[in-house]
Amino acid sequence: MSAIAGHAWLMLRLNFRNRLAIIYGYLFPLVFLAAFWVLYRHEPDPLFAHMGELLTVTALGGACFGLPTALVAERERGVWRRYQATPQPTGAFVASVVASRYLLLLSAGIIQIGIAMAFGMAVPGDPPGLLLAFTVVSGAFIGLGMVVAMLAGSVPAVQALGQCIFLPMLMIGGVAIRVESLPDWAQHVAAFFPGRYAVAAIQQGMTGGALHANWFGLVALAVTGLAGGIVAASLFRWDNRRRRPRMSGLILGVGLWLAIGIVAQLQGRAVMAHDWPDRADVGGPERYVEAERVRPPPRVAAHAAGTGSGSARGLRAASWRDVQESDIAQVAFERLPPDAGLVAPIAPRGTLQDGAVAAQIATIRQALAAWPPAREPDMLQRTRNYLAVAAVPDLLQMDPLEQHLPWLIFDRLRQDIPPADLRRIFYWIAMHPDEGEDSAIGQLAMLGLPAVQGPTGRVRERIMLYAFKLLGRLESRQPAG
Amino acid sequence: MSDNGIATLRVSGLVKRYGDVAALRGLGFEIGSGEIVGLLGPNGAGKTTTIEAITGLITPDEGEIALCGVDIRRHPRKARARIGLALQATGLPDRVTPREALALFARLYHVRPDIPALLDRFGLVEKADAAFEALSGGQKQRLALALAFVNDPALILLDEPTAGLDPHIRQTLHGHIRAMREAGRSILLATHDMAEAEQLCDRVIVIDRGIVVASGAAAALTGQVRLSTRVQVQTDREAGLAELAGAELFEAQGCAIRFRTMQPHRAIEALVAALDARGVVIVSMQMGAATLEDVVLDLTTAGRGA
């Protein structure tokens, strides 16, 4: 075992003998995750949608507090001074600190994802991409952590300096509060913080979107890590005696960090479109039909009572085959969420320019041919299964895939099911969101999409919306693209 | 000197400044093979700075340091590989065990020592798997010495290795240090403990304000010292004496009188006469030859009250 590996391995072992390090490095992130899960009423999809933030906080805390605390505590006790007297170069010790810290962060992240999946979260869409994103994020934060370690003269000073990075990153850096939700001035400031790029990169790995689509964020993170490393190297000290910093390194490091924010401003990346709550109550089907349709005749209400509350809404027909023209005519398509909005978006046809997303859609198209839920003999259930393919990426905010995937589903269904039947089936599904079987939602991994587990109520809501929206396109009452 | 005539350590013209303060001002000395050399001097004389410069913990502004003929400043890593070091406070992570620490340092020095034998030699077998923070002061220092030995060094630098330890542990550590010499190592021992230096060192180097002010065997230095007899007198009341014929470094505080003299008979005669004239009675009197401590006090500015 080389000296670096030996030192890194010892640091890892010592970390696991330190109760506080385990509490801060592993327990706190898990408590945070569990609290998030409980606050969102045990639903798995918010965990998936916010894993970027959760993993970013884990990496940020471990790198900006854990690393400098351990390093400064050892330096205060003269450990590093003793290391300095060995024949090993400075870089060997720095490399082992970085490597061991990265492994600690990675293990904490893996445990966090594992626990989230145990809570029912979907499998990450792109595990290699997620690993790459987490690695780059860890590198960026470890660079910042090294700067804190070189600036702080004592462990209490680490806490103070760490908070100077941690809190602004949470509040206006796009970590605790999504960048889209921040006011414009804060978004401009956040462009200088790696937090927002970290959240976006990890989330991209979670949803399986093309990682290179977020190339600027990855480059910004890599440059942040590099800048932190350069500044830390210029401030490096083996003991608590302050040394005169190498000004060239300081200027270069700070310059690189500023350049990230400035380039983001110049390229118009700083301010993002303002978000609105994805979890807005989309309501039941009665919201999208004319009022008189809401009163079911007694015989149908009795039938619907056994199929759940959603089935009792606005219904005369006993099966999809009984749906009448007059039923469909009562759908108020104008009440549906806008196609350009956050909920159930559909992009205008032919606007897909991102090659990576096009390739992803092509992959899904190919995989659909062998996807068992797409071979379901019952046309009604088959249509529900297809609509789930559009609904889940929408719920997980897999932008821009979520906007273009509905067209693939629409085209497949039109090829598969006679138009006269399809319009009735769309209507039936829209009016009966709680009916049918939903195992297809758990089989989306075969299409390269996250497989949502746990309660499916919100997926069913999105299936309802897409059923309405695609019905509108069949009826030419919604943009056909 | 080693067999081929090259000193194990040769330091010459060493200068180190911290701002306007010169910690070392042209320091120079040599250490031969299998020699224990004491580095003595008051606080701030430059002992720790000298050890740090030899180890490469600081970079001197001027001067040369050669270890077995290898220029330490030009080949610091090569030189460090041949130096063993035990500092005043042993810096190790709290939760590391002696066995792990020895294994780690073996890797850092790219050597494969017999770790169980080292643990046995330094009396650490029972504590081999105990956390460093759970070791006693003596055990920590024994571990520091074991670590200094892990790379089979040509030169061992010990900075106050027994400071703050009880006499029994100090004697044990002295045994380890002597064993190091017997194993052919050269040892530079920085210490404030003059008795320790007299017991252990073949030679001492006295430094003051960053330069060597005396060097040689402890016995030779005490013999050379100009003020060779030390006199301490206790009286029944304050005598009010300010000076005494034949005495130097005369000091009277309350009922205590201290001085040194080259003419003890004359000085004591004068003292008795002076006290008799004032009606002061001698309660006790102690006389002795100058010690190494006297030498250091005599040769250094701190001892002269500068």
Interface residues (C-beta under 8 A of the other chain):
Chain A: M1 S2 A3 G6 H7 L10 R13 L14 R17 N18 E74 R77 G78 V79 W80 R81 R82 Y83 Q84 A85 T86 P87 Q88 P89 W238
Chain B: T55 G56 L57 R77 K78 R80 A81 I83 L85 L87 A89 T90 G91 L92 P93 D94 R95 V96 E100 A103 L104 F105 R107 L108 Y109 H110 A131 L147
